[in-house]
Amino acid sequence: MSTANIVLLILAIVAFAFAVWALIQREKTRKLKNKFGPEYDRVIEQEKSSRRAEALLEERQKRVQAYQIRPLTREESDMYAAKWRTVQEHFVDDPRDAVAQADALITDAMRVRGYPMSDFEQRAADLSVDHPTVVEDYRAAHAIATRDAQETASTEDLRKAMQHYRSLFEHVLDTHILQHH
């Protein structure tokens, strides 16, 4: 085989390897976008690099796979649904306290399901792996609860926080019974 043929063969192999690598990267990106939805875009914006963002999202997936996340039992669901109804009813009389209770209730329910209770950002990141469509509800509600702790949230803000928390209960905690009782 001539030197020119060897060089062409090596170039063809390198080009083929690059094309395969590019296809694999595109497929990985597609899967992450599909899995994480709006959270994918948020992390890319935050990281200012799609490569770093994708590495972070993959790291989240691996970390959460190691957890023993479980659904709530029927009894636990009933208990949380009853507590949620009480919190909602309390909102009329004391919106600030109701939002604080809702925040504590969602945190407790996540703990019972098996999510580690480190800092809020870690909980939100972990939650995004299995529930990417409602993690923004969690962030928005928690931000309002935090502002309210500093007495800078309006009653309308508190009402929105309760809507966000309700979305979390319905989607994350599988408390479908909220709609049936």
C-alpha positions as CSV (number, residue, x, y, z in Angstrom):
1,M,0.0,0.0,0.0
2,S,1.4,3.4,-1.0
3,T,2.0,6.2,1.5
4,A,-0.8,8.3,-0.1
5,N,-3.3,5.4,0.3
6,I,-2.3,5.0,4.0
7,V,-2.7,8.7,4.6
8,L,-6.1,8.6,2.9
9,L,-7.1,5.6,4.9
10,I,-6.1,7.2,8.2
11,L,-7.9,10.4,7.2
12,A,-11.0,8.4,6.4
13,I,-10.9,6.6,9.7
14,V,-10.4,9.9,11.6
15,A,-13.3,11.5,9.7
16,F,-15.5,8.5,10.4
17,A,-14.5,8.5,14.1
18,F,-15.3,12.2,14.4
19,A,-18.7,11.7,12.7
20,V,-19.6,8.9,15.1
21,W,-18.5,11.0,18.1
22,A,-20.6,13.9,16.8
23,L,-23.6,11.7,16.4
24,I,-23.2,10.3,19.9
25,Q,-22.9,13.8,21.3
26,R,-26.0,15.0,19.5
27,E,-27.9,12.0,20.8
28,K,-26.7,12.6,24.3
29,T,-27.8,16.3,24.1
30,R,-31.2,15.3,22.6
31,K,-31.8,12.8,25.5
32,L,-30.8,15.4,28.1
33,K,-33.1,18.0,26.5
34,N,-36.0,15.6,26.4
35,K,-35.4,14.5,30.0
36,F,-34.9,17.8,31.6
37,G,-37.0,20.1,29.4
38,P,-36.8,23.7,30.7
39,E,-34.3,22.8,33.3
40,Y,-31.8,21.9,30.6
41,D,-32.0,25.5,29.2
42,R,-31.8,27.0,32.7
43,V,-28.6,25.0,33.5
44,I,-27.0,26.0,30.2
45,E,-27.8,29.7,30.9
46,Q,-26.4,29.4,34.4
47,E,-23.2,27.5,33.4
48,K,-22.6,29.5,30.1
49,S,-21.4,26.3,28.6
50,S,-23.4,23.4,27.1
51,R,-20.6,21.0,27.9
52,R,-20.4,21.9,31.6
53,A,-24.2,22.0,31.8
54,E,-24.6,18.5,30.3
55,A,-21.9,17.2,32.6
56,L,-23.8,18.7,35.6
57,L,-27.1,17.2,34.4
58,E,-25.5,13.7,33.9
59,E,-23.9,14.0,37.4
60,R,-27.4,14.8,38.8
61,Q,-28.8,11.7,37.2
62,K,-26.1,9.4,38.6
63,R,-26.4,11.0,42.1
64,V,-30.2,10.5,42.1
65,Q,-30.0,7.0,40.8
66,A,-28.1,6.1,44.0
67,Y,-30.9,7.4,46.2
68,Q,-33.7,5.2,47.2
69,I,-36.6,7.4,46.1
70,R,-40.0,5.8,46.8
71,P,-43.6,6.7,46.3
72,L,-45.6,7.6,49.4
73,T,-47.7,4.9,50.9
74,R,-51.5,5.3,50.7
75,E,-51.5,6.3,54.4
76,E,-48.7,8.8,53.9
77,S,-50.5,10.3,50.9
78,D,-53.7,10.6,52.9
79,M,-51.8,12.3,55.8
80,Y,-50.1,14.8,53.5
81,A,-53.3,15.5,51.6
82,A,-55.0,16.3,55.0
83,K,-52.1,18.5,56.0
84,W,-52.2,20.2,52.7
85,R,-55.9,20.9,53.0
86,T,-55.4,22.4,56.4
87,V,-52.5,24.6,55.1
88,Q,-54.7,25.8,52.2
89,E,-57.6,26.6,54.6
90,H,-55.2,28.5,56.9
91,F,-54.1,30.7,54.0
92,V,-57.2,32.8,54.3
93,D,-56.5,33.7,57.9
94,D,-52.7,33.8,57.8
95,P,-51.1,33.7,54.3
96,R,-47.5,34.1,55.6
97,D,-47.8,31.2,58.0
98,A,-49.6,29.1,55.4
99,V,-46.7,29.5,52.9
100,A,-44.2,28.7,55.6
101,Q,-46.1,25.6,56.5
102,A,-46.4,24.6,52.8
103,D,-42.7,25.0,52.4
104,A,-42.1,22.8,55.4
105,L,-44.7,20.3,54.3
106,I,-43.1,19.8,50.8
107,T,-39.7,19.5,52.4
108,D,-40.9,16.9,54.8
109,A,-42.7,14.9,52.1
110,M,-39.6,14.9,49.9
111,R,-37.5,13.7,52.9
112,V,-40.0,10.8,53.5
113,R,-39.8,9.9,49.8
114,G,-36.1,9.6,50.1
115,Y,-34.7,12.8,48.8
116,P,-31.6,13.9,50.8
117,M,-32.3,17.1,52.7
118,S,-29.1,19.1,52.1
119,D,-29.5,22.7,51.0
120,F,-32.4,23.9,48.9
121,E,-30.4,24.2,45.6
122,Q,-29.3,20.6,46.0
123,R,-32.9,19.4,46.6
124,A,-34.1,21.3,43.6
125,A,-31.3,19.9,41.4
126,D,-32.2,16.4,42.7
127,L,-35.9,16.9,42.1
128,S,-35.2,18.1,38.5
129,V,-34.0,14.6,37.6
130,D,-37.4,12.9,38.0
131,H,-39.7,16.0,37.9
132,P,-38.1,18.6,35.5
133,T,-41.4,20.2,34.6
134,V,-42.3,21.3,38.2
135,V,-38.9,22.0,39.6
136,E,-39.4,25.6,38.6
137,D,-42.6,25.7,40.7
138,Y,-40.4,24.6,43.6
139,R,-37.8,27.3,43.0
140,A,-40.5,30.0,42.5
141,A,-42.5,29.0,45.7
142,H,-39.3,28.7,47.8
143,A,-38.1,32.1,46.6
144,I,-41.4,33.7,47.6
145,A,-41.3,31.8,51.0
146,T,-37.7,33.1,51.5
147,R,-38.8,36.7,50.6
148,D,-41.7,36.4,52.9
149,A,-39.5,35.4,55.8
150,Q,-37.9,38.8,55.3
151,E,-41.4,40.3,55.0
152,T,-40.9,41.5,51.4
153,A,-43.6,39.3,49.7
154,S,-47.1,40.6,49.0
155,T,-50.3,38.7,49.5
156,E,-50.5,38.2,45.8
157,D,-46.9,36.7,45.9
158,L,-48.0,34.4,48.7
159,R,-51.1,33.3,46.7
160,K,-48.8,32.4,43.8
161,A,-46.5,30.5,46.1
162,M,-49.4,28.4,47.2
163,Q,-50.3,27.7,43.6
164,H,-46.7,26.6,43.0
165,Y,-46.7,24.4,46.1
166,R,-50.0,22.8,45.0
167,S,-48.4,21.9,41.6
168,L,-45.6,20.2,43.5
169,F,-48.0,18.2,45.6
170,E,-49.9,17.0,42.6
171,H,-46.9,16.1,40.5
172,V,-44.0,15.3,42.7
173,L,-45.7,13.6,45.7
174,D,-48.2,11.7,43.6
175,T,-51.0,13.0,45.9
176,H,-53.7,12.4,43.3
177,I,-56.0,12.1,46.3
178,L,-55.9,15.9,46.6
179,Q,-58.3,16.0,43.7
180,H,-60.5,13.1,44.9
181,H,-61.2,14.2,48.5
